[in-house]
Amino acid sequence: MTHPLDLTADEIANGIRSGAFSAEAVVAESIRRARAVNETLNSFAVIREDQALEVARRADQAVARGEATGLLHGVPFAAKDLTPTAGDLTTLGSWTRGDWVPSGTALCIRRLEAAGAILIGKTTTPEFAFSSFTNSPRWGITRNPWNPERTSGGSSGGSAVAVAMGVVPFAEGTDMGGSVRIPAAFCGVVGLKPSFGRIPMTILPSVFDNISHFGPLARSVADATAFMAATSGGSDEDISSLPITFDVSATRTEGLAGKRFALSIDLGYYAIQPQVEAVVRRAVAEMRKAGAIVEEVPIAWTRAVNDEWFDLWCVFMSAFFGDEPTGHRHHMDPAVVSMIERGLTMNATAYKRIELLRTSMWRDLAMLYERYDALLCPTCAITAPPVGHTDDDYSLTLPDGRFKGLDMTCPFNMLPQLPALSLPIGWAADGLPVGLQIVGRRFADEQVLSYGAALEAVSFASGIDALRMPA
């Protein structure tokens, strides 16, 4: 029998409101699962048992009194250790923060709580969310639920594991270069980088950064949609946020028939694992059977995209964390220190000239969107690598000129106004999940979610190896 916690977020909230089950029972099971998962996969930095159960009891009392309830009433969720929440240890995966307990909560989380969702814990992240591998000096390695010898991905790896293991229907993540979509693909869950500004970004020292996004990791497109419905909308806390209302009705699928998709397996320069390409092509075949038009298109990008994104990322790290090595170098991740030092040497003119590449990339896709509704490509070029690897193992140019990259996500942080959804589409030959990235037109988040829901339905109906929660 299905446990209430295994329903969608909307179904959980409806069940609690109707009295079919209690918020306290749902949250108690969520906490039980969080503790069990943490013993083997190490996905939580903090589990908020007492606080979450007290909020759940108040949620049940509100139902008993007939009070108005929010859309996510009683739904448990998790937040990333990068994101401040009042009264909770928040470390950013680093010893440099000591035992910091913020007095305030980020707007994204406040909005989820205002909708009735209940925060049950804080999930692991690499130091300052810098890596595609969730392995921090403070919390250690977070492992993949499908093979513990493989990485969960990063930097929202703990959130991805919590969702994949059924602890919560959705979790909050942040995405500056793929940090939602990479772990989503490696762990077999849904991950969305929303269009820039759809969710106010309020946790950085600067409100003018333009590669950073909050986004959901979720068990289904429906759960990602519920997250977006609660968190989207402009706020003066972030001058870059957009006064655009999220339209849930526009996410409902009308099927794939007649929709036009461009397909690029390699974005012009990646070395793609054959097992990843095989799963992507199988999913594309099912889309075509469902009536979609999918055409392969040439994209003439090069690894300069990744190299110049990395320059942006190093400057980000040096600007916001550049003072940390002075007093904390001895217990920081050496890769973080190296990035900070590289960023501190960056020439301001060279930094500004990165915009020329970004402009060229956008012009390429602007022409593409004249003919197609969205671009398809793998989320990652490989399945989840071993936990002992690092990002440096995936920065080589191979003898054939191909880029040995891990993720195919950072190009779309260079184009932050484009929503990018990672959808689990099946299993590779090594038994690990593969994600398909759906990149939509500017600010067309609802449209991208509707395409994801349609493909999700096709996948389950057609027998594509649908992903299920690990036992």
C-alpha positions as CSV (number, residue, x, y, z in Angstrom):
1,M,0.0,0.0,0.0
2,T,1.3,3.5,-0.9
3,H,2.3,5.6,2.1
4,P,0.9,9.1,2.1
5,L,4.4,10.4,1.9
6,D,4.8,8.7,-1.5
7,L,2.0,10.8,-3.0
8,T,2.5,14.0,-4.9
9,A,2.8,17.2,-2.9
10,D,-0.7,18.3,-3.9
11,E,-2.1,14.9,-2.9
12,I,-0.4,15.0,0.5
13,A,-1.8,18.5,1.2
14,N,-5.3,17.4,0.0
15,G,-5.1,14.3,2.2
16,I,-4.2,16.3,5.3
17,R,-6.9,18.9,4.6
18,S,-9.5,16.2,4.2
19,G,-8.4,14.3,7.4
20,A,-7.5,11.2,5.4
21,F,-4.1,11.3,7.3
22,S,-2.3,13.7,9.6
23,A,0.6,16.1,8.9
24,E,2.3,14.7,12.0
25,A,2.2,11.2,10.6
26,V,3.6,12.3,7.2
27,V,6.4,14.4,8.8
28,A,7.3,11.7,11.3
29,E,7.8,9.2,8.4
30,S,9.8,11.8,6.5
31,I,12.1,12.2,9.4
32,R,12.4,8.5,9.9
33,R,13.4,8.1,6.3
34,A,15.8,11.0,6.5
35,R,17.7,9.4,9.4
36,A,17.8,6.0,7.6
37,V,19.1,7.6,4.4
38,N,21.7,9.6,6.3
39,E,23.3,6.5,7.8
40,T,24.3,5.2,4.3
41,L,24.2,8.1,1.8
42,N,25.0,11.1,4.0
43,S,22.5,13.6,2.5
44,F,21.6,15.7,5.6
45,A,23.6,18.2,7.6
46,V,20.7,18.9,9.9
47,I,17.5,17.0,10.7
48,R,14.9,19.2,12.4
49,E,12.9,16.6,14.2
50,D,11.5,18.5,17.1
51,Q,10.8,21.7,15.1
52,A,9.2,19.9,12.2
53,L,6.9,17.7,14.3
54,E,5.8,20.8,16.3
55,V,4.9,22.6,13.1
56,A,3.1,19.5,11.8
57,R,1.0,19.3,15.0
58,R,0.0,22.9,14.6
59,A,-0.9,22.1,11.0
60,D,-3.3,19.3,12.1
61,Q,-4.8,21.6,14.8
62,A,-5.5,24.2,12.0
63,V,-7.4,21.6,10.0
64,A,-9.4,20.5,13.1
65,R,-10.4,24.1,13.7
66,G,-11.4,24.6,10.1
67,E,-8.9,27.3,9.4
68,A,-7.8,28.3,5.9
69,T,-4.7,26.3,4.7
70,G,-2.1,26.9,2.1
71,L,-1.5,25.0,-1.1
72,L,1.3,22.9,0.5
73,H,-0.3,22.4,3.9
74,G,1.7,19.8,5.9
75,V,4.0,18.8,3.0
76,P,7.5,18.1,4.2
77,F,10.5,19.4,2.3
78,A,14.2,19.9,2.6
79,A,16.5,22.9,2.0
80,K,20.1,23.1,1.0
81,D,22.8,23.9,3.6
82,L,23.7,26.9,1.5
83,T,20.4,28.6,2.2
84,P,19.9,30.4,5.5
85,T,17.0,29.3,7.7
86,A,16.3,30.9,11.1
87,G,17.5,28.9,14.1
88,D,19.2,26.2,12.1
89,L,22.9,25.5,11.8
90,T,23.9,26.7,8.3
91,T,27.5,25.9,7.2
92,L,27.6,26.2,3.4
93,G,29.5,22.9,3.6
94,S,32.4,24.7,5.2
95,W,34.3,25.1,8.5
96,T,34.8,28.8,7.8
97,R,31.3,29.6,9.1
98,G,31.8,28.0,12.5
99,D,28.5,27.1,14.0
100,W,26.5,30.0,12.4
101,V,22.8,30.0,13.2
102,P,21.0,32.6,11.1
103,S,18.4,34.8,12.6
104,G,16.5,35.1,9.3
105,T,15.2,32.7,6.6
106,A,15.6,33.2,2.8
107,L,12.6,34.4,1.0
108,C,12.3,31.2,-1.2
109,I,12.0,29.1,2.0
110,R,9.6,31.6,3.7
111,R,7.3,31.4,0.7
112,L,7.3,27.6,0.9
113,E,6.5,27.8,4.6
114,A,3.8,30.4,4.0
115,A,2.2,27.9,1.6
116,G,2.1,25.4,4.5
117,A,5.2,23.3,3.7
118,I,7.3,22.0,6.6
119,L,11.1,22.1,6.6
120,I,12.4,18.8,7.9
121,G,16.1,19.3,7.4
122,K,19.1,20.9,5.7
123,T,20.9,19.0,2.9
124,T,24.6,18.6,2.2
125,T,26.5,20.6,-0.3
126,P,30.2,20.9,-1.3
127,E,32.0,23.9,0.2
128,F,30.3,27.1,-1.0
129,A,28.4,25.0,-3.5
130,F,31.5,25.0,-5.8
131,S,31.5,21.4,-7.3
132,S,29.7,18.8,-9.3
133,F,30.5,16.4,-6.5
134,T,28.9,16.7,-3.1
135,N,31.9,16.2,-0.9
136,S,32.7,18.9,1.6
137,P,35.4,19.3,4.2
138,R,32.7,19.6,6.9
139,W,30.2,16.8,6.0
140,G,32.2,14.4,3.7
141,I,30.8,12.5,0.7
142,T,27.2,12.3,-0.2
143,R,26.6,9.1,-2.2
144,N,24.4,8.1,-5.1
145,P,21.2,6.2,-4.1
146,W,21.5,3.8,-7.1
147,N,25.2,3.0,-6.5
148,P,26.9,4.3,-3.3
149,E,30.3,4.1,-5.0
150,R,29.1,6.8,-7.4
151,T,28.6,10.5,-6.7
152,S,25.2,12.1,-6.1
153,G,26.3,15.0,-8.2
154,G,26.5,18.5,-6.9
155,S,26.2,21.0,-5.6
156,S,22.6,20.2,-4.5
157,G,23.5,16.5,-4.0
158,G,21.9,16.1,-0.6
159,S,18.6,17.5,-1.9
160,A,18.7,15.1,-4.9
161,V,19.3,12.1,-2.7
162,A,16.5,13.1,-0.2
163,V,14.0,13.3,-3.1
164,A,15.2,10.1,-4.8
165,M,14.9,8.2,-1.6
166,G,11.4,9.3,-0.9
167,V,12.2,11.5,2.1
168,V,10.4,14.5,0.6
169,P,8.5,15.1,-2.6
170,F,10.6,18.1,-3.4
171,A,13.7,19.9,-2.0
172,E,15.2,23.3,-2.6
173,G,18.4,23.7,-4.5
174,T,20.6,26.4,-6.1
175,D,22.0,26.4,-9.6
176,M,24.9,28.5,-10.7
177,G,26.3,26.1,-13.3
178,G,24.0,23.0,-13.1
179,S,23.9,22.5,-9.3
180,V,20.2,21.5,-9.5
181,R,20.2,19.7,-12.8
182,I,23.5,17.7,-12.4
183,P,22.4,15.9,-9.2
184,A,18.9,15.5,-10.6
185,A,20.2,13.6,-13.6
186,F,22.7,11.5,-11.6
187,C,20.0,10.6,-9.0
188,G,17.1,10.1,-11.3
189,V,14.8,13.0,-10.2
190,V,13.4,16.1,-11.8
191,G,15.4,19.3,-11.6
192,L,14.6,22.8,-12.9
193,K,16.8,25.8,-13.4
194,P,14.0,28.4,-13.7
195,S,14.4,31.5,-15.9
196,F,16.5,34.1,-14.2
197,G,14.4,36.2,-11.9
198,R,11.4,33.9,-11.6
199,I,12.3,33.1,-8.0
200,P,14.0,36.0,-6.2
201,M,17.6,35.2,-5.4
202,T,18.2,36.7,-2.0
203,I,21.1,34.8,-0.4
204,L,24.1,36.3,-2.2
205,P,26.0,39.3,-1.1
206,S,25.1,40.9,-4.4
207,V,21.6,41.1,-6.0
208,F,23.2,41.8,-9.4
209,D,24.8,38.4,-9.9
210,N,23.2,36.9,-13.1
211,I,24.1,33.2,-13.1
212,S,22.4,32.1,-9.9
213,H,19.0,30.5,-9.5
214,F,16.9,28.8,-6.9
215,G,15.2,25.7,-8.2
216,P,13.4,22.5,-7.2
217,L,14.6,18.9,-7.2
218,A,11.4,16.9,-7.3
219,R,10.0,13.4,-7.7
220,S,7.8,14.5,-10.6
221,V,7.1,17.4,-12.8
222,A,3.9,18.0,-10.8
223,D,6.0,18.4,-7.6
224,A,8.4,20.8,-9.4
225,T,5.4,22.7,-10.5
226,A,4.1,22.9,-6.9
227,F,7.4,24.3,-5.8
228,M,7.4,26.9,-8.5
229,A,3.8,27.9,-7.7
230,A,4.8,28.7,-4.1
231,T,8.1,30.4,-4.7
232,S,7.8,32.4,-7.9
233,G,7.0,36.1,-8.2
234,G,8.8,39.4,-7.9
235,S,10.1,40.9,-4.6
236,D,11.9,44.1,-3.7
237,E,14.3,41.8,-1.8
238,D,15.8,41.1,-5.2
239,I,15.9,43.9,-7.7
240,S,16.5,41.4,-10.5
241,S,13.3,39.4,-9.8
242,L,10.5,39.5,-12.3
243,P,7.0,40.6,-11.6
244,I,5.6,37.6,-13.5
245,T,2.9,35.4,-11.9
246,F,3.4,31.7,-12.2
247,D,0.5,30.2,-14.2
248,V,-0.1,26.6,-13.0
249,S,-2.7,26.0,-15.6
250,A,-0.2,26.6,-18.4
251,T,1.9,23.7,-17.1
252,R,-0.8,21.1,-17.9
253,T,0.2,18.9,-20.7
254,E,-1.6,18.9,-24.0
255,G,0.6,16.1,-25.3
256,L,3.5,16.2,-27.6
257,A,1.7,16.0,-31.0
258,G,2.8,18.8,-33.3
259,K,5.4,20.2,-30.9
260,R,8.7,21.0,-32.5
261,F,12.0,20.2,-30.8
262,A,15.6,20.7,-31.8
263,L,18.0,18.0,-30.7
264,S,21.7,18.4,-30.1
265,I,23.4,15.3,-28.7
266,D,26.7,17.1,-28.0
267,L,26.2,20.9,-28.3
268,G,28.9,20.7,-30.9
269,Y,31.9,19.7,-28.7
270,Y,31.2,17.3,-25.9
271,A,32.3,13.7,-25.8
272,I,29.1,11.8,-24.9
273,Q,29.1,8.3,-23.4
274,P,27.5,6.0,-25.9
275,Q,25.2,4.6,-23.1
276,V,23.9,8.1,-22.4
277,E,23.3,8.8,-26.1
278,A,21.5,5.5,-26.5
279,V,19.0,6.4,-23.7
280,V,18.5,9.9,-25.1
281,R,17.8,8.6,-28.6
282,R,15.3,6.0,-27.2
283,A,13.4,8.8,-25.4
284,V,13.4,10.9,-28.6
285,A,12.0,7.9,-30.5
286,E,9.1,7.7,-28.0
287,M,8.5,11.5,-28.4
288,R,8.3,11.0,-32.2
289,K,5.8,8.1,-31.7
290,A,3.7,10.5,-29.6
291,G,3.6,13.0,-32.5
292,A,6.5,15.3,-31.7
293,I,8.7,16.6,-34.4
294,V,12.3,16.2,-33.3
295,E,15.1,17.3,-35.6
296,E,18.8,17.2,-35.0
297,V,20.4,20.6,-35.5
298,P,24.1,21.7,-35.6
299,I,25.3,23.9,-32.8
300,A,28.8,25.1,-33.3
301,W,29.8,25.9,-29.7
302,T,33.2,24.9,-28.3
303,R,34.7,24.2,-24.9
304,A,35.3,28.0,-24.7
305,V,31.7,28.1,-23.3
306,N,32.8,26.0,-20.2
307,D,36.2,27.8,-19.9
308,E,34.6,31.2,-19.8
309,W,31.8,30.1,-17.5
310,F,34.6,28.8,-15.2
311,D,36.2,32.3,-15.3
312,L,32.8,33.7,-14.2
313,W,32.6,31.1,-11.4
314,C,36.1,31.9,-10.2
315,V,35.4,35.6,-10.0
316,F,32.1,34.8,-8.2
317,M,34.1,32.7,-5.6
318,S,36.8,35.3,-5.2
319,A,34.4,38.2,-4.8
320,F,32.2,36.6,-2.2
321,F,34.6,34.2,-0.4
322,G,38.0,35.8,-1.3
323,D,38.9,36.6,2.4
324,E,38.3,33.1,3.7
325,P,41.7,31.6,2.9
326,T,43.5,34.1,5.1
327,G,42.3,32.5,8.3
328,H,40.9,29.2,7.1
329,R,43.0,27.8,4.3
330,H,44.1,24.8,6.4
331,H,40.6,23.4,6.6
332,M,39.2,24.5,3.2
333,D,38.8,22.4,0.1
334,P,42.1,23.1,-1.9
335,A,40.0,23.3,-5.1
336,V,38.0,26.2,-3.6
337,V,41.2,28.0,-2.6
338,S,42.6,27.5,-6.1
339,M,39.4,29.0,-7.7
340,I,39.5,32.0,-5.4
341,E,43.1,32.6,-6.2
342,R,42.4,32.4,-9.9
343,G,39.4,34.7,-9.6
344,L,41.6,37.3,-7.8
345,T,43.9,37.5,-10.8
346,M,41.1,37.9,-13.4
347,N,41.5,40.9,-15.7
348,A,38.4,43.1,-15.6
349,T,38.4,43.7,-19.3
350,A,38.6,39.9,-20.0
351,Y,35.8,39.4,-17.6
352,K,33.6,41.9,-19.4
353,R,34.5,40.3,-22.8
354,I,32.8,37.1,-21.7
355,E,29.6,38.8,-22.6
356,L,30.6,38.7,-26.2
357,L,30.6,34.9,-26.1
358,R,27.3,34.9,-24.2
359,T,25.8,37.2,-26.9
360,S,27.0,34.9,-29.7
361,M,25.4,31.9,-27.9
362,W,22.1,33.7,-27.5
363,R,22.0,34.7,-31.1
364,D,22.5,31.0,-32.1
365,L,19.6,30.0,-29.9
366,A,17.4,32.9,-30.9
367,M,17.5,31.7,-34.5
368,L,16.8,28.2,-33.3
369,Y,13.7,29.3,-31.4
370,E,12.3,30.8,-34.6
371,R,11.6,27.2,-35.7
372,Y,11.5,25.1,-32.6
373,D,9.6,25.2,-29.3
374,A,12.6,23.9,-27.2
375,L,16.1,22.5,-27.4
376,L,16.8,19.0,-26.2
377,C,20.2,17.7,-25.1
378,P,21.5,15.3,-22.4
379,T,21.8,16.9,-19.0
380,C,25.2,15.3,-18.4
381,A,27.6,13.7,-20.9
382,I,28.1,10.7,-18.6
383,T,26.4,8.8,-15.8
384,A,27.3,9.5,-12.2
385,P,31.1,9.0,-11.9
386,P,32.9,7.4,-8.9
387,V,32.9,9.4,-5.6
388,G,36.7,9.6,-5.7
389,H,36.8,11.7,-8.9
390,T,36.8,15.5,-9.0
391,D,35.8,18.2,-11.4
392,D,39.4,18.3,-12.6
393,D,39.0,14.8,-14.0
394,Y,36.4,16.2,-16.5
395,S,38.2,19.3,-17.9
396,L,40.3,17.7,-20.6
397,T,40.4,18.0,-24.4
398,L,40.6,14.5,-25.8
399,P,42.9,13.5,-28.7
400,D,39.9,13.7,-31.1
401,G,39.3,17.3,-30.0
402,R,36.2,16.5,-28.0
403,F,35.7,18.0,-24.5
404,K,35.7,15.4,-21.7
405,G,33.1,17.3,-19.7
406,L,30.8,16.0,-17.0
407,D,27.8,18.3,-17.2
408,M,26.0,19.9,-20.2
409,T,24.3,22.5,-17.9
410,C,26.7,25.4,-17.4
411,P,26.1,26.7,-21.0
412,F,22.5,27.5,-19.9
413,N,23.7,29.5,-16.9
414,M,25.5,31.6,-19.5
415,L,22.0,32.2,-20.9
416,P,20.2,32.5,-17.6
417,Q,16.8,33.7,-19.0
418,L,16.3,30.3,-20.6
419,P,14.5,27.8,-18.3
420,A,16.2,24.4,-18.3
421,L,14.5,21.2,-17.0
422,S,16.3,17.9,-16.4
423,L,13.9,15.0,-16.7
424,P,14.8,11.4,-15.8
425,I,14.3,9.3,-19.0
426,G,15.6,5.8,-18.1
427,W,18.6,3.7,-17.3
428,A,22.0,3.5,-18.9
429,A,23.8,0.2,-19.5
430,D,25.7,0.6,-16.2
431,G,22.4,0.7,-14.2
432,L,22.5,4.4,-13.5
433,P,19.9,7.0,-14.5
434,V,20.1,9.4,-17.4
435,G,18.6,12.9,-17.6
436,L,17.3,14.7,-20.7
437,Q,17.6,18.5,-20.6
438,I,14.7,20.5,-22.1
439,V,15.8,24.2,-22.6
440,G,12.9,26.6,-23.4
441,R,12.4,30.0,-24.7
442,R,13.1,33.0,-22.5
443,F,10.9,33.0,-19.3
444,A,8.8,30.1,-20.7
445,D,9.0,28.0,-17.5
446,E,5.4,26.8,-17.6
447,Q,5.9,25.7,-21.2
448,V,9.0,23.7,-20.4
449,L,7.2,22.0,-17.4
450,S,4.3,21.1,-19.7
451,Y,6.7,19.5,-22.1
452,G,8.3,17.6,-19.2
453,A,4.9,16.4,-18.0
454,A,4.0,15.2,-21.5
455,L,7.3,13.3,-21.9
456,E,6.9,11.9,-18.3
457,A,3.5,10.5,-19.3
458,V,4.9,9.1,-22.6
459,S,7.7,7.4,-20.7
460,F,5.5,5.7,-18.2
461,A,2.9,4.7,-20.8
462,S,5.4,3.4,-23.4
463,G,7.5,1.3,-21.0
464,I,10.7,3.4,-21.1
465,D,12.6,2.2,-18.1
466,A,10.7,4.5,-15.7
467,L,12.7,5.4,-12.6
468,R,11.5,4.3,-9.2
469,M,12.6,5.1,-5.7
470,P,15.4,2.7,-4.6
471,A,14.4,0.0,-2.2
